[in-house]
Amino acid sequence: MRRAKKNVKTRNVVLKIENYKWLEQYKVDLMKERGGDASVTFDDAVTTLLEKHYGKKQRPERPTEERP
């Protein structure tokens, strides 16, 4: 496995096709819930799921980058 670069702003993730289809359907449902807002992204869907699971205040902090 390659080492992760430290100065990266975004990363790509790979999902199994079943998980992708489920997340895509969740995104569509989230659009409907928000009154037909077509600007919902996959990032919004994942963030919403994390907030539902952990709660807004209890969500684990993102790792901070070490800077020299």
N, C-alpha and C positions, 0 to 999 in steps of 0.2 A: 504494500500500500504506500502511495506517495505521501510525503509530508505536506501538510497544509501550509500555505503561505500565510504569513501573519498580517500582511497589509491589504487584504482583500475586503471589499465592501459588500459584495454579494456572493452567494454560492449557488450552484445548481444542485438539485437533489433528484434522485431517481426513485420513482414509485412503481410498485407493481401495478399492472394495468387495472386490476380490480380496485385497488386503492385510489387510483386516478379517477376511475369512473365514479366511485362513491364520492370523492371530493368534488368532482365536477357537478354531480347532482346536488350536493350540499350547497355549492355556490349558486346554482339556479334557485334553490329554495330560499337562500339568503337574499337573492335579488327580489323575489316575490315578497318576502317579509319586509323588505325596505321600500316597498311601494313601486316595484318595477325599475329600481335603480340599476341601469346596465353598466355602471362604472365599478361594480364589485369585482375585485381581482382575486386570484387564488391566495395571495398573501392576506387579503382581508378575511377570506374564509378560514384559513389556518389560524390567524390571530383570534378570530371569534371562537373557534373550537378550543384553543388554549385558554382563553378567558373563561369559557364555560367550565372547563375541567378544573383549572386552578383557582379561578376567581381573579378579579382584576388586581387585587392587592397581593395575593399569594403566589402569583406567577413567578417562577424562578428568574433571577436576573440573568441577563445575557452576559456571557464572558466578556471581560474588558480586554482590550489589546494592551499588551505590554509595550511600552515605549521606552527607548533608551534615554 
